[in-house]
């Protein structure tokens, strides 16, 4: 009989067995049962449950793999400090990868620093310092054309920043500049200038019929200055209103020039200019003057006929209706 491993199994002799064999005279044909260990029984059952193929090694069971008292199943020991454990070091391959990454980063930083140094010290100076340094000339009190010639000779550029009225600088001349005179700059720098418009002029506004307050506001807005005021009778506008200005309306004047006002004091008496009456017939002249409201008299003892040889008021005098006109004739008729 053979065992599990194929080796012949020797049956153990039982007490008194020899005698039974001899008594029977022959060996029994019944199979002999041998007691087996429990682990052998479990291993055989596992082999029967997992069939194997030729060339395939069956996997052992978990019971065969896991050793007794496995550390994975064992409870942790509270007396052990994890910080004091001698943990395993990372494998050599991981250390080599970290060292390579640090080396690449160091090379990249060194290359960037070298490129920045070369750019600042070799490349940029070729663009920045390509033109020589010059000083900005004084451009004030020059015309734009004259200033353009000066800056062009220094390889600078001229630009007009604006214009401004200034009575002290003629029209078309430069008032100010930026950068200032003597500032060191490099070629192709732009110089900004402000050009004078000269003295500012204003036109006298129309003031006829305006009140004194309105006339002063108009004069101030025009950049002029209110001057003196003269009052005179006028039938054209009401009392206190402007009749005329001096200089008259639409006159062009420099700024801050004074403008005077003629203001109405109300309607005045009706006035006339005394005509030339000498040599004319006194009778007809006296009749005409009395017809328009004048009082005409002749001196006592003088003739009331003939040509006029004397008159009072004199010719060209301004008279009103309440003035008495005195006439004297030569005493004979004029034919």
Order of alpha helices (4+ residues) and beta strands (2+ residues): alpha-alpha-alpha-alpha-alpha-beta-alpha-beta-beta-beta-beta-beta-alpha-beta-beta-beta-beta-beta-alpha-beta-beta-beta-beta
